[in-house]
Amino acid sequence: MFVESDNVDKLAVPPGFVPLTSFTLKRVKNNEEACTSMAFDGSKFGSESADINAEKLKDASKKRPWINYDQLNHKSEESETEELDMNLPEQACLPKGVIRGCLSCSSCQKVLASWHPEEACMPILEEAPVFHPSEEEFKDTLKYVASIRPRAEQFGICRIIPPPSWKPPSLVNEKDILETSKFNTHNQRIDELQVVHLKRKLMRIKERVKEKRRKTSRTGLEYGSGDGGTTDPDNAGPCTRDFEIGLGPKFTLNSFKKYADDFRRQYFAKKGKVTDPDDTSTVFPRQWEPSPENIEGEYWRIVENPTEEIEVLCGTDVETRVFGSGFPSISSPRESSEYREQAESGWNLINIPTLPGSLLAFESFDTSPILLPRLSIGMCFSSLCWKVEEHHLYSLSYMHLGAPKIWYGIPGRFYLKFEAALKKKFPDLVEHPEYLHELATQLSPSTLKSDGIPAYRCCQDPGEFVLIFPGAYYSGLDCGFNCSESANFAPFDWLPHGQNVVELLSEQCRKTSISHDKLLLGAAMEAVRAQWEFSLMRKKTPSNMHWKNVCGKDDILAKALKSIIRREATKREYFCDSLHSRKMENDFDLTTKRECTICLYDLHLSAVGCPCSPDRFSCMNHAKQLCSCAWSDKFFLARYKISELNALVDALEGKLSAVIRWAKEHLGLSMHSCISKDGEQSTSTDVKQRGS
């Protein structure tokens, strides 16, 4: 019922309906659409309905205290997003190519689409190098990776084929895992991996990130948890990458294999006889299997020129802690006794993150996802969209069983150029680079080549490894049902990559998965311990020799630490000289990774706090934004003084007096432990002479 126009000015807020906060009306996108949606049949209202004076109604509405009218004429974040949506081309409605599920079964399927061999879009790429280590070379994993790095890193990826004698058991092929262990699947719309759809994804990602910011800003935090730790699951880094991928049904490996095989058989089947375009012979459908090249050409046709909606399923980042690894574990009595050699191997992906020489061994959180291998279970056309490893870590992937996987890699030296190409295609990424890693993009390698970005290809078969180098963007597609496993590791040459990423993530207010400073300091202290044992106790063990080889004035460990010290010294002098300083307790980040509540920078070395909020901390750059308290109320926490860190550098460079000082003060090693192999005790005088 409409009110008389004369009474419009008397309208008031209904009792109990006054909200605590104001809200903003969104502007109407299309006036015609709005009028149509609000149209009504006037005949349904009686003569008591009066004409509304539009001007009076407008004036009265502006008296409503719960609406912010001062924002209606300004360009808000919401209107920017709406404009982005309006400027997009109309999305073509494609016919369904795959119908999944019915009333009685959620995992059955009918494939209506079929192969278009005459329209294949096969990228012409150079193959990444393939390496065949000998039995002797294969014994030391990190040493072998270091030996091939000068030749392989320039390609971003490479393939490693183990010697014939290395045949690890594929535990995922055991009956109890095949038939009983279930995993979650995700939907992937292959036809929506093209640019026009990605622009829509970017718009929706922007909305999601803005909503996160609005929620966190109410508590005075931006992307941070209240205790300065990593506790908010919504802010977890890698999981947001698959934002546009929905959940599918659960499968066992056996049931998923049947589903995947059925899809490929239906998609590539033809009535009557089938002619392989790469072969002059004619074969029957049941006898013919598509080659990886057939599947690859069809895949890029779907991505670049889709004619139907093609939806497939995949199991990505399946946790081995829950599902189980395909490799035997040394912690399992049965597996370690039955497969002792493979359980202890450095190529076992359970072991590689924490091998001697991998800095991830100094990650103190045993449950950290970065230390755990991850399973990937795919089917024909399932995709690994362009990505770079977290913290630009090394990644090693092993194919346990199934159909081949095709990989594409971009060398790490083209990392910035690749991201510039993405920003060119998605201009919003220039102002919001934090959205870059939210996108699931599958740009064609051919497109990248035209932008001057080289991409290399390799085809991985079961029993083979694919190695990803730091900073390399990579993607891939599966040629059928398969199961692979991957893990990260961090040899010493990764250190410069890791430090650069930490600074970049801080600028973008993105979380870090590991503490780079903690790993570096852990490695430095282990090196000092090795120097102590080597120089003072004459213990020339392989481990001590290994650590000694990475120490010295020009070696990478000392260089990385000097870089950290320069950064810390500058910031402490500029920001914190006037603050009351306290010694950071050893358990400050023992159980929780401490981060700046403003930019999420890791706080292992130093932090700023305030008594007003004992569980919140900031980095030195954002000390003023931590809270509104006076500067004099805040305090500075430091794990080590700059002089102590400089002494650590001296120890790494081989100065024996610095080794003794650091070992005694920070490692708890005493002079009484300096006993040589022949049982003679070294006196303090001998030590002093050797250190002079």
Secondary structure by P-SEA (a helix, b strand, c coil): ccccccccccccccccccccbbbbbbccccaaaaaaaaccccccccccbbbbaaaaaaaaaaacccccccccccccaaaaaaaaaaaccccccccccccccccccccbbbbcccccccccccccccccbbbbbcccccccaaaaaaaacccccccccbbbbcccccccccccccccccccbbbbbbbbccccccaaaaaaaaaaaaaaaaaaaaaaaaacccccccccccccccccccccccccbbbbbbbcaaaaaaaaaaaaaaaacccccccccccccccccccccccaaaaaaaaaaaacccccbbbbbbbcccccccccccccccccaaaaaacccccccccccccccccccccccccccccccccbbbbbbbcccccccccccccccbbbbbbcccbbbbbbbbcccaaaaaaaaaaaacccccccccccccccccccaaaaaaacbbbbbbbbcccbbbbbcccccccccccccbbbbbbccccccaaaaaaaaaaaaaaacccccccaaaaaaaaaaaaaaaaaaacccccccaaaaaaaaacccccaaaaaaaaaaaaaaaaaaccccccccccccccccccccccccccccccccccccccccccccccccccccccccccccbbbbbcccaaaaaaaaaaaaccaaaaaaaaacccccccccccccccccccaaaaaaaac
